[in-house]
Amino acid sequence: MTEAINYTGRVHPKKFSMWLLLLGILMLFAGLTSAYIVRRGDGNWFDFQMPTMFLYSTIIVLLSSISMIYAYRSVKKDNKAGVKLGLINTIILAVGFVISQYLGWQIMQGDGLYFVNPKYGDKVSASFLIAIASIHLVHILAGIIFLIVVLVKTFNNKIDSNNTLSIDMCNTYWHFVGLLWVYLYFFLYFAPDF
């Protein structure tokens, strides 16, 4: 089935499905951050400083958005080398994001901050950070798979200025999960000041 079907004036069904998915993801994280606020208000809360590694994650995800923008603009100009370069850079930065998240968790472990049972642990705040970051990481990993699929399509000459649905959807998804992390980072960073 070709992506070149013209949906002038209407949203492509695949795009619409993706927007519903993004809405569901947004609702999931709205629920998690709301639970964080409610649980914090119950007391028995341990405030700690987020590892600087999570700031590096934020910078990396913002850089990956820039490289994704480059890939997307390149496809509009039929610059296949630019599309490949942008997608490869985005994938490399995405892997860097995953590594920086892992290193952030390692730093937390070194500080004695683990994912704990809230009934028996006094550091449930760390559990929230780990859970939120882990669930976000699953969405980043899905994005990496999506990026690889689009890159393979690019190498197989299935993406060009007349056939942009895949890269358009990938671009939207990637920016969404990137901006979601930026929101989560600032939410969790400033949460002790609530």
ZAMARGU-4260 file (C-alpha; in steps of 0.2 Angstrom, whole numbers, plus 5000, padded with zeros to 4 digits):
<rodrens>
0) 5000/5000/5000 | 5007/5017/4995 | 5008/5032/5006 | 5005/5044/4992 | 4986/5043/4993
5) 4981/5061/4993 | 4971/5066/5009 | 4968/5084/5004 | 4958/5093/5017 | 4957/5077/5029
10) 4969/5070/5041 | 4977/5053/5035 | 4970/5039/5045 | 4987/5034/5051 | 4991/5051/5057
15) 4974/5052/5066 | 4978/5035/5075 | 4995/5042/5080 | 4987/5058/5087 | 4976/5047/5097
20) 4991/5037/5103 | 5000/5053/5108 | 4984/5059/5118 | 4984/5043/5127 | 5003/5045/5132
25) 4999/5063/5137 | 4985/5057/5148 | 4996/5043/5156 | 5010/5056/5161 | 4997/5068/5167
30) 4991/5055/5178 | 5008/5050/5184 | 5013/5068/5188 | 4996/5071/5197 | 4999/5056/5207
35) 5017/5063/5211 | 5009/5079/5218 | 4995/5070/5228 | 5008/5057/5236 | 5020/5071/5240
40) 5006/5080/5250 | 5003/5065/5260 | 5020/5066/5269 | 5033/5053/5272 | 5042/5061/5257
45) 5061/5062/5254 | 5068/5077/5244 | 5083/5074/5234 | 5092/5082/5220 | 5090/5075/5203
50) 5107/5069/5196 | 5115/5081/5183 | 5115/5066/5171 | 5096/5069/5168 | 5100/5087/5163
55) 5112/5080/5150 | 5098/5068/5144 | 5087/5084/5142 | 5101/5092/5131 | 5103/5077/5121
60) 5085/5075/5117 | 5084/5093/5112 | 5099/5090/5100 | 5090/5075/5093 | 5075/5086/5089
65) 5086/5097/5079 | 5093/5083/5069 | 5076/5076/5066 | 5070/5094/5060 | 5085/5093/5048
70) 5080/5076/5042 | 5062/5082/5039 | 5067/5097/5030 | 5079/5088/5019 | 5065/5076/5013
75) 5055/5091/5008 | 5070/5096/4997 | 5073/5078/4991 | 5090/5079/4999 | 5091/5060/5002
80) 5109/5062/5010 | 5102/5075/5022 | 5088/5064/5027 | 5100/5049/5030 | 5112/5060/5040
85) 5098/5068/5050 | 5090/5051/5054 | 5107/5043/5059 | 5111/5058/5070 | 5094/5057/5078
90) 5096/5038/5081 | 5114/5041/5089 | 5108/5055/5100 | 5093/5044/5105 | 5105/5030/5110
95) 5115/5043/5120 | 5099/5048/5129 | 5095/5030/5134 | 5113/5029/5140 | 5112/5045/5150
100) 5096/5039/5158 | 5104/5023/5163 | 5119/5033/5170 | 5107/5044/5180 | 5099/5029/5188
105) 5116/5022/5192 | 5120/5038/5201 | 5103/5037/5211 | 5108/5019/5216 | 5125/5025/5222
110) 5115/5038/5233 | 5104/5024/5240 | 5089/5029/5230 | 5080/5014/5223 | 5063/5009/5217
115) 5055/5004/5233 | 5038/4998/5240 | 5029/5013/5246 | 5023/5004/5261 | 5041/5000/5267
120) 5051/5013/5260 | 5054/5031/5265 | 5061/5036/5248 | 5045/5034/5238 | 5050/5050/5229
125) 5064/5041/5220 | 5052/5027/5215 | 5041/5040/5206 | 5056/5047/5197 | 5062/5030/5192
130) 5045/5025/5187 | 5041/5040/5177 | 5058/5040/5168 | 5057/5021/5164 | 5039/5023/5157
135) 5046/5038/5146 | 5061/5027/5141 | 5049/5014/5134 | 5042/5027/5123 | 5059/5033/5118
140) 5064/5015/5113 | 5048/5014/5102 | 5054/5030/5094 | 5071/5023/5091 | 5062/5008/5082
145) 5052/5020/5072 | 5067/5030/5067 | 5076/5014/5061 | 5061/5009/5051 | 5060/5026/5043
150) 5079/5026/5040 | 5078/5009/5031 | 5063/5016/5020 | 5075/5030/5016 | 5089/5018/5010
155) 5076/5009/5000 | 5070/5025/4991 | 5053/5024/4998 | 5053/5041/5006 | 5054/5057/4995
160) 5046/5074/4994 | 5030/5065/4987 | 5030/5051/5000 | 5032/5059/5017 | 5019/5051/5028
165) 5032/5039/5037 | 5044/5053/5041 | 5031/5066/5045 | 5023/5054/5058 | 5041/5049/5065
170) 5045/5068/5066 | 5029/5072/5076 | 5031/5057/5087 | 5050/5061/5091 | 5046/5079/5095
175) 5032/5074/5106 | 5042/5062/5117 | 5057/5074/5117 | 5046/5088/5123 | 5037/5076/5135
180) 5054/5073/5143 | 5058/5091/5144 | 5042/5094/5153 | 5045/5079/5165 | 5063/5085/5169
185) 5057/5102/5174 | 5042/5095/5183 | 5053/5083/5193 | 5068/5096/5195 | 5056/5109/5202
190) 5045/5097/5212 | 5054/5100/5229 | 5049/5118/5228 | 5030/5115/5226
</rodrens>
